[in-house]
């Protein structure tokens, strides 16, 4: 069932499959500009995109610019985002970064990693999303989901997201990074869940995942045999076509 292929060969085949399934992936977080994207990404930490998209319309109705957000009382921000989880920390970060943007950058979002990562609540992954999706700068945002799939597909042996980001950047052309970030996220949601995954029916895992990795996930309860529960005929057809 599993053939021996190099990482480079895997990467190219995976890229073609993802391009066929998701030729024009949309950014899942609703936003209007770099500032609203930055806020939405901060809110998405330990929260689903769907939940964030239900919260941000009201938040941005109250304040859609750094100037307006900096003036908004902290309690109002916290109340507006409370269903996203971690509201006290997120609201504080959003207000503080808005004040910094107004004071230091004239209300503009800086377009460098150094400046973005210096803002409250902004880590490397959040900065990477803003850099590639808002400014078109080379970046490959890697969250825990992409980290998991890269290991599952044998594209990285990285023990953390930093190592995985490095490996993926080496394997894929720079001009594909922003698109691949979205494609892998969508693929993971539709075809490649963390738990109870049917490797044999997956358009990528069916040929890219090693027996050793399957055995490891089997021990942790993350495997479901094809005989136990079959995937849909549509998914199987896509797997054969790949």
C-alpha positions as CSV (number, residue, x, y, z in Angstrom):
1,X,0.0,0.0,0.0
2,X,2.8,2.4,0.8
3,X,5.6,3.2,-1.7
4,X,9.0,4.5,-0.9
5,X,9.4,8.1,-2.1
6,X,11.7,10.9,-1.2
7,X,10.5,13.9,0.8
8,X,10.9,16.1,-2.3
9,X,8.8,13.7,-4.4
10,X,6.1,13.6,-1.7
11,X,6.1,17.4,-1.4
12,X,5.5,17.8,-5.2
13,X,2.7,15.1,-5.3
14,X,1.1,16.6,-2.2
15,X,1.2,20.1,-3.7
16,X,-0.5,18.8,-6.9
17,X,-3.3,17.1,-4.9
18,X,-3.9,20.2,-2.8
19,X,-4.0,22.4,-5.9
20,X,-6.6,20.1,-7.4
21,X,-8.7,20.0,-4.3
22,X,-8.3,23.7,-3.3
23,X,-7.2,25.7,-6.3
24,X,-8.2,29.1,-4.8
25,X,-8.4,28.7,-1.0
26,X,-10.0,31.6,0.9
27,X,-8.7,33.0,4.1
28,X,-11.1,31.4,6.7
29,X,-11.0,34.4,9.0
30,X,-13.3,37.2,7.9
31,X,-11.5,40.6,7.7
32,X,-11.3,43.8,5.7
33,X,-7.7,44.9,6.1
34,X,-4.4,44.1,7.8
35,X,-5.6,45.3,11.2
36,X,-8.8,43.3,11.3
37,X,-6.9,40.3,10.1
38,X,-4.4,40.7,12.9
39,X,-7.1,41.0,15.5
40,X,-9.0,37.9,14.1
41,X,-5.8,35.8,14.1
42,X,-5.2,36.7,17.7
43,X,-8.8,35.8,18.6
44,X,-8.4,32.4,16.8
45,X,-5.9,31.1,19.4
46,X,-7.5,28.0,21.0
47,X,-10.7,29.0,19.3
48,X,-12.4,27.9,16.0
49,X,-12.5,30.1,13.0
50,X,-16.3,29.8,12.9
51,X,-16.5,31.2,16.4
52,X,-14.2,34.0,15.6
53,X,-16.2,34.9,12.5
54,X,-19.3,35.1,14.7
55,X,-17.6,37.5,17.2
56,X,-15.7,39.9,14.9
57,X,-18.7,41.6,13.2
58,X,-19.8,43.1,16.5
59,X,-16.3,43.9,17.6
60,X,-15.4,45.6,14.4
61,X,-18.7,47.5,14.4
62,X,-17.5,49.0,17.7
63,X,-13.9,49.5,16.5
64,X,-12.5,48.6,13.1
65,X,-9.3,50.7,13.3
66,X,-6.4,50.9,15.7
67,X,-7.5,54.4,16.7
68,X,-11.0,53.3,17.5
69,X,-9.9,50.1,19.3
70,X,-7.3,52.1,21.4
71,X,-10.2,54.3,22.6
72,X,-12.6,51.4,23.4
73,X,-12.8,50.5,27.1
74,X,-11.0,47.3,27.9
75,X,-14.2,45.9,29.5
76,X,-16.1,46.5,26.3
77,X,-13.5,44.6,24.2
78,X,-13.5,41.7,26.7
79,X,-17.3,41.5,26.7
80,X,-17.4,41.5,22.9
81,X,-14.9,38.6,22.6
82,X,-15.8,36.6,25.7
83,X,-17.1,33.6,23.7
84,X,-13.7,33.1,22.0
85,X,-12.1,32.1,25.2
86,X,-9.1,33.6,27.0
87,X,-11.0,36.9,26.7
88,X,-9.1,38.7,29.5
89,X,-5.7,38.1,28.0
90,X,-6.8,38.6,24.4
91,X,-8.7,41.9,25.1
92,X,-5.7,43.3,26.9
93,X,-3.4,42.4,24.0
94,X,-5.7,43.9,21.4
95,X,-6.1,47.2,23.3
96,X,-2.4,47.5,24.0
97,X,-1.3,46.7,20.5
98,X,-3.8,49.2,19.1
99,X,-2.4,51.9,21.4
100,X,1.2,51.0,20.1
101,X,0.0,51.0,16.5
102,X,-1.4,54.5,17.0
103,X,1.5,55.9,19.0
104,X,4.4,54.3,17.1
105,X,3.1,53.5,13.6
106,X,0.5,56.2,12.9
107,X,-2.3,53.6,13.0
108,X,-0.6,51.4,10.3
109,X,0.3,47.7,10.6
110,X,4.0,47.2,10.3
111,X,5.1,44.8,7.6
112,X,8.2,43.2,9.2
113,X,8.4,40.2,11.5
114,X,10.5,42.1,14.1
115,X,7.9,44.8,14.5
116,X,4.9,42.5,14.4
117,X,6.3,40.0,16.9
118,X,7.1,42.9,19.3
119,X,3.4,43.7,19.6
120,X,1.4,42.3,22.6
121,X,-0.2,38.9,21.8
122,X,1.5,38.5,18.5
123,X,3.7,35.4,18.1
124,X,5.6,34.1,15.1
125,X,2.6,32.2,13.7
126,X,0.3,35.2,13.9
127,X,3.0,37.5,12.4
128,X,3.5,34.9,9.6
129,X,-0.3,34.9,8.7
130,X,-0.3,38.7,8.5
131,X,2.9,38.9,6.6
132,X,1.8,36.5,3.9
133,X,-1.9,37.1,3.7
134,X,-2.1,40.8,4.3
135,X,1.2,41.9,2.7
136,X,2.2,39.2,0.3
137,X,5.5,38.7,2.0
138,X,7.2,35.2,2.0
139,X,6.0,33.3,5.1
140,X,4.8,29.8,5.9
141,X,2.6,30.0,9.0
142,X,2.7,26.7,10.9
143,X,0.2,25.9,13.6
144,X,-0.2,22.7,15.6
145,X,-2.5,21.3,12.8
146,X,0.0,21.8,10.0
147,X,2.8,20.5,12.3
148,X,0.8,17.3,12.8
149,X,0.1,16.7,9.1
150,X,3.7,17.4,8.1
151,X,4.8,14.7,10.5
152,X,2.0,12.3,9.4
153,X,3.0,12.8,5.8
154,X,6.7,12.3,6.5
155,X,7.6,15.9,5.4
156,X,9.2,16.8,8.7
157,X,10.8,15.1,11.7
158,X,10.6,18.3,13.6
159,X,9.8,18.1,17.2
160,X,8.2,21.6,17.3
161,X,6.6,24.0,14.9
162,X,9.8,25.9,14.3
163,X,11.6,22.9,12.9
164,X,8.5,21.9,10.9
165,X,8.3,25.4,9.4
166,X,12.0,25.2,8.4
167,X,11.5,21.8,6.7
168,X,8.4,22.9,4.8
169,X,10.1,26.0,3.5
170,X,12.9,23.8,2.2
171,X,10.5,21.5,0.4
172,X,8.1,23.9,-1.2
173,X,8.7,26.9,-3.5
174,X,8.5,30.2,-1.8
175,X,5.7,31.5,-4.0
176,X,3.5,28.6,-2.8
177,X,3.9,29.0,0.9
178,X,0.9,31.3,1.6
179,X,-1.4,29.1,-0.5
180,X,-0.2,25.9,1.0
181,X,-0.8,27.1,4.5
182,X,-4.5,27.5,3.7
183,X,-4.7,24.3,1.6
184,X,-3.3,22.1,4.3
185,X,-5.6,23.6,6.9
186,X,-8.7,22.9,4.7
187,X,-7.4,19.4,3.9
188,X,-6.9,18.6,7.5
189,X,-10.4,19.6,8.3
190,X,-12.1,17.7,5.5
191,X,-10.0,14.6,5.0
192,X,-7.3,14.2,7.7
193,X,-8.6,14.5,11.3
194,X,-6.3,14.1,14.3
195,X,-8.3,11.2,15.7
196,X,-10.1,8.1,14.3
197,X,-8.5,8.7,10.9
198,X,-8.9,6.1,8.1
199,X,-5.4,6.3,6.5
200,X,-6.3,4.0,3.6
201,X,-9.1,6.2,2.4
202,X,-7.2,9.5,2.7
203,X,-6.0,11.0,-0.6
204,X,-2.6,11.7,0.9
205,X,-2.1,9.5,3.9
206,X,-3.0,6.4,1.8
207,X,0.4,6.6,0.1
208,X,2.5,9.2,2.0
209,X,2.2,7.9,5.6
210,X,4.7,5.3,6.8
211,X,3.7,2.1,8.5
212,X,5.8,3.2,11.5
213,X,3.8,6.4,11.8
214,X,0.5,4.5,11.5
215,X,1.6,2.1,14.2
216,X,2.4,5.0,16.5
217,X,-1.0,6.5,15.9
218,X,-2.6,3.1,16.3
219,X,-1.1,2.9,19.8
220,X,-2.4,6.3,20.7
221,X,-5.9,5.5,19.3
222,X,-5.7,7.7,16.2
223,X,-6.3,5.0,13.6
224,X,-9.4,3.4,12.2
225,X,-9.2,0.5,9.7
226,X,-10.9,0.8,6.4
227,X,-13.0,-2.3,7.0
228,X,-14.4,-0.7,10.2
229,X,-15.8,2.4,8.4
230,X,-15.6,3.1,4.7
231,X,-15.1,6.6,3.4
232,X,-17.4,8.0,0.7
233,X,-17.1,7.0,-2.9
234,X,-16.2,10.6,-3.7
235,X,-13.2,10.5,-1.4
236,X,-12.1,7.2,-2.7
237,X,-12.2,8.4,-6.3
238,X,-10.1,11.4,-5.5
239,X,-7.6,9.0,-3.8
240,X,-7.3,6.9,-6.9
241,X,-6.9,9.9,-9.1
242,X,-3.9,11.2,-7.1
